Amino acid sequence: MLNPPPPELVLTPLEAAMAEFFKASALMEPLRLRIWDTEGLTVTQLRLLMLVSDSPGISNAELADRLYITRPSVSALLERLERGGFLRRDISPTDRRGICIKLEDRGLRVCSQVSNEVRDYAAGLMKDLSDGDLSELQRALSKMVEAGQRRRALDLESENVPVGELVHASAR
């Protein structure tokens, strides 16, 4: 008869789910490393390019919101990607103070190639899952994304609160 594991080794459902999530995330490392080796792009730079691919003409502010990073960080990323010939920044036709970001041919090629590779790779990882498993996975991931969006909205709200008020709020 097997003895049950000691209580300190028993994972809560949350801990078990997080462990599997991190294992699943690590499955993408071979693709990330290949992209780094061939194009010299970080994951964040690639995510930025993919967002521009999906929304040509997107603004710096929208990119910052979607990437969950600051506007100065987006500006630094854009500068590097522009120097590398992946994208260009044009003056907005509707707001002379605004910038529209568009992909250059190199950025379009990378986004198309990576999109196809990621789709094929993920499909291969999921090929043995039943339709029920896939629906369950999709539902759970959708809920996780919604929670992340709510968290991001709260983070953005707190970024607009003066630092002194944040200190007082955290002391409560």
C-alpha positions, 0 to 999 in steps of 0.5 A: 500500500502506498503512503500518501505524500507528506502535506508539504508536498501536496500542491493546492489546485492553484499551485498545480495549475501554475506549475503546468502553466509554466511547463506549457510556457516553456514549450515555446522556448525552442521557437523563441531561441530560433527567432533570437538566433535568426533575427536577433529579436526578443520576445517583447520586440516580436510581440510588438511587431505582431501587434503592429502587423495586426493593427497597422498604424497603431499608436505608441500609447496603444502599443504600451497598453497592449504590451503592458509596458510604459510608453518610454519603453515602447519608444526605445523598442520602436527605435531599435526595431526601426534601426533594424529595418523592421518598421517605420514611424510616420506622422499621423494623418489625423493628428500631426502630434501623433505617430502611426507605426507600420511594418517594413518588408522585413517586419512583414516577412518575420511576422508572417514566418513566425505566425505560421511557425507558431501556429504549426508548432502549437497545433502539433502540441495540441493534436492529441487533445480531444475536442472536449479538452480543447474547449476546456483549455480555451475556456480556461485560457479565456478566463485567464486572459480576462483576469489579466485584462482586469488586472492591467486596467487596475494597474493603469488606474494606479499609474494615474494616481499620485505616488503619495496616494499610493503610499497612503492606500497601501498603508491602509 
